[in-house]
Amino acid sequence: MEPIAIAVRSDGDDAGEWVVVHRCRRCGALKSNRIAGDDSERALLALALRPLARPAFPIDDLRDG
């Protein structure tokens, strides 16, 4: 399993809880796990900022003019 994203649960008793989303390298299945107190804050922050550091599309194309 490879961590690919950070998400916030939006429903049920766990609403508002932050989770790490993992993808299986073999089958591509997605699973989410709660963030634990002993998880590396630096690693979690890097994972959360990944979309800003490496956007899926060119940000320069969003500029006006």
N, CA, C and O atoms as CSV, one atom per row, in Angstrom:
chain,resi,resn,atom,element,x,y,z
A,1,MET,N,N,0.845,-1.183,0.000
A,1,MET,CA,C,0.000,0.000,0.000
A,1,MET,C,C,0.884,1.238,0.000
A,1,MET,O,O,1.869,1.322,0.735
A,2,GLU,N,N,0.516,2.180,-0.828
A,2,GLU,CA,C,1.276,3.428,-0.965
A,2,GLU,C,C,0.390,4.605,-0.552
A,2,GLU,O,O,-0.727,4.726,-1.054
A,3,PRO,N,N,0.856,5.474,0.350
A,3,PRO,CA,C,0.048,6.644,0.702
A,3,PRO,C,C,0.005,7.614,-0.472
A,3,PRO,O,O,1.039,7.952,-1.049
A,4,ILE,N,N,-1.211,8.060,-0.822
A,4,ILE,CA,C,-1.343,8.944,-1.985
A,4,ILE,C,C,-1.998,10.277,-1.669
A,4,ILE,O,O,-1.869,11.224,-2.445
A,5,ALA,N,N,-2.710,10.373,-0.529
A,5,ALA,CA,C,-3.436,11.615,-0.250
A,5,ALA,C,C,-3.858,11.691,1.216
A,5,ALA,O,O,-3.815,10.704,1.951
A,6,ILE,N,N,-4.261,12.879,1.610
A,6,ILE,CA,C,-4.884,13.141,2.902
A,6,ILE,C,C,-6.323,13.543,2.605
A,6,ILE,O,O,-6.579,14.284,1.656
A,7,ALA,N,N,-7.255,13.061,3.407
A,7,ALA,CA,C,-8.667,13.413,3.221
A,7,ALA,C,C,-9.303,13.644,4.583
A,7,ALA,O,O,-8.755,13.265,5.618
A,8,VAL,N,N,-10.466,14.273,4.558
A,8,VAL,CA,C,-11.246,14.500,5.776
A,8,VAL,C,C,-12.582,13.792,5.589
A,8,VAL,O,O,-13.283,14.026,4.605
A,9,ARG,N,N,-12.929,12.933,6.529
A,9,ARG,CA,C,-14.206,12.221,6.441
A,9,ARG,C,C,-15.345,13.215,6.619
A,9,ARG,O,O,-15.275,14.123,7.447
A,10,SER,N,N,-16.400,13.024,5.823
A,10,SER,CA,C,-17.489,14.006,5.830
A,10,SER,C,C,-18.806,13.472,6.376
A,10,SER,O,O,-19.775,14.224,6.482
A,11,ASP,N,N,-18.861,12.186,6.724
A,11,ASP,CA,C,-20.145,11.655,7.188
A,11,ASP,C,C,-19.975,10.728,8.383
A,11,ASP,O,O,-18.874,10.272,8.689
A,12,GLY,N,N,-21.075,10.467,9.037
A,12,GLY,CA,C,-21.086,9.536,10.160
A,12,GLY,C,C,-20.442,10.105,11.415
A,12,GLY,O,O,-20.190,11.305,11.523
A,13,ASP,N,N,-20.185,9.212,12.355
A,13,ASP,CA,C,-19.583,9.600,13.631
A,13,ASP,C,C,-18.149,10.086,13.473
A,13,ASP,O,O,-17.630,10.783,14.346
A,14,ASP,N,N,-17.500,9.723,12.361
A,14,ASP,CA,C,-16.103,10.092,12.127
A,14,ASP,C,C,-15.951,11.378,11.332
A,14,ASP,O,O,-14.841,11.705,10.911
A,15,ALA,N,N,-17.030,12.114,11.115
A,15,ALA,CA,C,-16.965,13.349,10.322
A,15,ALA,C,C,-15.928,14.294,10.907
A,15,ALA,O,O,-15.867,14.499,12.120
A,16,GLY,N,N,-15.122,14.861,10.037
A,16,GLY,CA,C,-14.080,15.791,10.447
A,16,GLY,C,C,-12.752,15.123,10.757
A,16,GLY,O,O,-11.745,15.800,10.966
A,17,GLU,N,N,-12.748,13.808,10.788
A,17,GLU,CA,C,-11.508,13.079,11.086
A,17,GLU,C,C,-10.614,13.017,9.841
A,17,GLU,O,O,-11.084,12.755,8.734
A,18,TRP,N,N,-9.333,13.262,10.048
A,18,TRP,CA,C,-8.374,13.208,8.952
A,18,TRP,C,C,-7.887,11.784,8.761
A,18,TRP,O,O,-7.653,11.059,9.728
A,19,VAL,N,N,-7.736,11.389,7.502
A,19,VAL,CA,C,-7.284,10.040,7.168
A,19,VAL,C,C,-6.222,10.107,6.073
A,19,VAL,O,O,-6.159,11.065,5.302
A,20,VAL,N,N,-5.399,9.075,6.025
A,20,VAL,CA,C,-4.443,8.904,4.940
A,20,VAL,C,C,-5.064,7.915,3.957
A,20,VAL,O,O,-5.505,6.836,4.350
A,21,VAL,N,N,-5.098,8.285,2.683
A,21,VAL,CA,C,-5.626,7.409,1.642
A,21,VAL,C,C,-4.454,6.650,1.042
A,21,VAL,O,O,-3.454,7.243,0.638
A,22,HIS,N,N,-4.590,5.322,0.988
A,22,HIS,CA,C,-3.550,4.455,0.432
A,22,HIS,C,C,-4.094,3.753,-0.813
A,22,HIS,O,O,-5.289,3.475,-0.911
A,23,ARG,N,N,-3.198,3.472,-1.760
A,23,ARG,CA,C,-3.563,2.709,-2.954
A,23,ARG,C,C,-2.687,1.469,-3.020
A,23,ARG,O,O,-1.473,1.552,-2.838
A,24,CYS,N,N,-3.297,0.323,-3.280
A,24,CYS,CA,C,-2.561,-0.928,-3.428
A,24,CYS,C,C,-1.760,-0.882,-4.722
A,24,CYS,O,O,-2.298,-0.560,-5.781
A,25,ARG,N,N,-0.489,-1.201,-4.633
A,25,ARG,CA,C,0.373,-1.170,-5.830
A,25,ARG,C,C,0.052,-2.303,-6.793
A,25,ARG,O,O,0.359,-2.201,-7.981
A,26,ARG,N,N,-0.557,-3.378,-6.308
A,26,ARG,CA,C,-0.888,-4.507,-7.190
A,26,ARG,C,C,-2.234,-4.343,-7.870
A,26,ARG,O,O,-2.338,-4.468,-9.091
A,27,CYS,N,N,-3.278,-4.060,-7.074
A,27,CYS,CA,C,-4.624,-4.066,-7.654
A,27,CYS,C,C,-5.254,-2.678,-7.786
A,27,CYS,O,O,-6.284,-2.529,-8.443
A,28,GLY,N,N,-4.647,-1.662,-7.168
A,28,GLY,CA,C,-5.178,-0.308,-7.269
A,28,GLY,C,C,-6.291,0.013,-6.287
A,28,GLY,O,O,-6.851,1.108,-6.331
A,29,ALA,N,N,-6.626,-0.925,-5.394
A,29,ALA,CA,C,-7.688,-0.685,-4.408
A,29,ALA,C,C,-7.307,0.478,-3.494
A,29,ALA,O,O,-6.139,0.642,-3.142
A,30,LEU,N,N,-8.298,1.280,-3.113
A,30,LEU,CA,C,-8.077,2.416,-2.219
A,30,LEU,C,C,-8.585,2.074,-0.822
A,30,LEU,O,O,-9.652,1.478,-0.674
A,31,LYS,N,N,-7.835,2.445,0.182
A,31,LYS,CA,C,-8.210,2.260,1.585
A,31,LYS,C,C,-7.849,3.534,2.332
A,31,LYS,O,O,-6.915,4.237,1.948
A,32,SER,N,N,-8.583,3.834,3.395
A,32,SER,CA,C,-8.248,4.996,4.221
A,32,SER,C,C,-8.011,4.539,5.650
A,32,SER,O,O,-8.684,3.637,6.150
A,33,ASN,N,N,-7.045,5.173,6.297
A,33,ASN,CA,C,-6.696,4.870,7.677
A,33,ASN,C,C,-6.598,6.169,8.451
A,33,ASN,O,O,-6.103,7.177,7.946
A,34,ARG,N,N,-7.081,6.129,9.695
A,34,ARG,CA,C,-6.993,7.302,10.562
A,34,ARG,C,C,-5.548,7.738,10.747
A,34,ARG,O,O,-4.628,6.919,10.756
A,35,ILE,N,N,-5.372,9.036,10.894
A,35,ILE,CA,C,-4.056,9.557,11.237
A,35,ILE,C,C,-3.832,9.262,12.712
A,35,ILE,O,O,-4.690,9.552,13.546
A,36,ALA,N,N,-2.692,8.692,13.029
A,36,ALA,CA,C,-2.374,8.321,14.408
A,36,ALA,C,C,-1.505,9.388,15.059
A,36,ALA,O,O,-0.841,10.166,14.374
A,37,GLY,N,N,-1.516,9.416,16.365
A,37,GLY,CA,C,-0.748,10.399,17.119
A,37,GLY,C,C,0.744,10.284,16.910
A,37,GLY,O,O,1.469,11.265,17.074
A,38,ASP,N,N,1.221,9.092,16.547
A,38,ASP,CA,C,2.656,8.921,16.352
A,38,ASP,C,C,3.071,9.000,14.878
A,38,ASP,O,O,4.226,8.721,14.556
A,39,ASP,N,N,2.148,9.375,13.973
A,39,ASP,CA,C,2.510,9.578,12.571
A,39,ASP,C,C,3.402,10.808,12.454
A,39,ASP,O,O,3.262,11.765,13.215
A,40,SER,N,N,4.306,10.771,11.506
A,40,SER,CA,C,5.220,11.886,11.282
A,40,SER,C,C,4.448,13.097,10.746
A,40,SER,O,O,3.858,13.040,9.666
A,41,GLU,N,N,4.460,14.178,11.505
A,41,GLU,CA,C,3.772,15.389,11.059
A,41,GLU,C,C,4.369,15.921,9.765
A,41,GLU,O,O,3.645,16.418,8.902
A,42,ARG,N,N,5.676,15.819,9.631
A,42,ARG,CA,C,6.345,16.288,8.419
A,42,ARG,C,C,5.896,15.489,7.196
A,42,ARG,O,O,5.632,16.059,6.137
A,43,ALA,N,N,5.810,14.168,7.346
A,43,ALA,CA,C,5.373,13.315,6.239
A,43,ALA,C,C,3.914,13.585,5.880
A,43,ALA,O,O,3.558,13.609,4.702
A,44,LEU,N,N,3.071,13.787,6.889
A,44,LEU,CA,C,1.664,14.088,6.630
A,44,LEU,C,C,1.510,15.422,5.908
A,44,LEU,O,O,0.711,15.534,4.979
A,45,LEU,N,N,2.258,16.418,6.322
A,45,LEU,CA,C,2.208,17.723,5.671
A,45,LEU,C,C,2.693,17.627,4.226
A,45,LEU,O,O,2.091,18.216,3.328
A,46,ALA,N,N,3.773,16.893,4.000
A,46,ALA,CA,C,4.282,16.720,2.632
A,46,ALA,C,C,3.235,16.040,1.755
A,46,ALA,O,O,3.058,16.415,0.595
A,47,LEU,N,N,2.548,15.053,2.298
A,47,LEU,CA,C,1.505,14.355,1.551
A,47,LEU,C,C,0.331,15.284,1.262
A,47,LEU,O,O,-0.218,15.265,0.161
A,48,ALA,N,N,-0.057,16.095,2.242
A,48,ALA,CA,C,-1.169,17.032,2.053
A,48,ALA,C,C,-0.837,18.114,1.028
A,48,ALA,O,O,-1.721,18.574,0.306
A,49,LEU,N,N,0.424,18.521,0.961
A,49,LEU,CA,C,0.830,19.588,0.040
A,49,LEU,C,C,1.215,19.081,-1.346
A,49,LEU,O,O,1.469,19.880,-2.247
A,50,ARG,N,N,1.261,17.770,-1.524
A,50,ARG,CA,C,1.668,17.193,-2.810
A,50,ARG,C,C,0.906,17.769,-4.004
A,50,ARG,O,O,1.535,18.077,-5.016
A,51,PRO,N,N,-0.431,17.930,-3.934
A,51,PRO,CA,C,-1.139,18.485,-5.094
A,51,PRO,C,C,-0.711,19.911,-5.437
A,51,PRO,O,O,-0.775,20.304,-6.602
A,52,LEU,N,N,-0.279,20.687,-4.454
A,52,LEU,CA,C,0.174,22.052,-4.729
A,52,LEU,C,C,1.588,22.061,-5.296
A,52,LEU,O,O,1.923,22.899,-6.133
A,53,ALA,N,N,2.416,21.125,-4.836
A,53,ALA,CA,C,3.799,21.066,-5.298
A,53,ALA,C,C,3.908,20.460,-6.691
A,53,ALA,O,O,4.777,20.843,-7.475
A,54,ARG,N,N,3.021,19.510,-6.998
A,54,ARG,CA,C,3.031,18.838,-8.299
A,54,ARG,C,C,1.610,18.753,-8.843
A,54,ARG,O,O,1.004,17.681,-8.824
A,55,PRO,N,N,1.071,19.869,-9.326
A,55,PRO,CA,C,-0.315,19.855,-9.810
A,55,PRO,C,C,-0.487,18.939,-11.020
A,55,PRO,O,O,0.450,18.711,-11.786
A,56,ALA,N,N,-1.682,18.430,-11.170
A,56,ALA,CA,C,-1.990,17.507,-12.274
A,56,ALA,C,C,-2.148,18.219,-13.616
A,56,ALA,O,O,-2.241,17.574,-14.660
A,57,PHE,N,N,-2.178,19.540,-13.582
A,57,PHE,CA,C,-2.317,20.342,-14.808
A,57,PHE,C,C,-1.460,21.604,-14.636
A,57,PHE,O,O,-1.138,21.977,-13.508
A,58,PRO,N,N,-1.090,22.261,-15.740
A,58,PRO,CA,C,-0.246,23.457,-15.638
A,58,PRO,C,C,-0.994,24.634,-15.004
A,58,PRO,O,O,-1.989,25.110,-15.551
A,59,ILE,N,N,-0.519,25.091,-13.871
A,59,ILE,CA,C,-1.154,26.206,-13.170
A,59,ILE,C,C,-1.024,27.506,-13.969
A,59,ILE,O,O,-1.903,28.365,-13.893
A,60,ASP,N,N,0.049,27.656,-14.723
A,60,ASP,CA,C,0.236,28.872,-15.521
A,60,ASP,C,C,-0.912,29.088,-16.498
A,60,ASP,O,O,-1.196,30.227,-16.870
A,61,ASP,N,N,-1.582,28.009,-16.924
A,61,ASP,CA,C,-2.698,28.139,-17.852
A,61,ASP,C,C,-3.923,28.777,-17.196
A,61,ASP,O,O,-4.853,29.170,-17.901
A,62,LEU,N,N,-3.948,28.890,-15.876
A,62,LEU,CA,C,-5.096,29.461,-15.160
A,62,LEU,C,C,-5.036,30.970,-15.062
A,62,LEU,O,O,-6.022,31.605,-14.688
A,63,ARG,N,N,-3.904,31.553,-15.391
A,63,ARG,CA,C,-3.768,33.016,-15.307
A,63,ARG,C,C,-4.642,33.710,-16.344
A,63,ARG,O,O,-4.853,33.203,-17.446
A,64,ASP,N,N,-5.138,34.867,-15.968
A,64,ASP,CA,C,-5.910,35.671,-16.920
A,64,ASP,C,C,-4.960,36.384,-17.860
A,64,ASP,O,O,-3.935,36.918,-17.437
A,65,GLY,N,N,-5.301,36.388,-19.120
A,65,GLY,CA,C,-4.575,37.157,-20.109
A,65,GLY,C,C,-3.323,36.578,-20.490
A,65,GLY,O,O,-2.612,37.139,-21.323
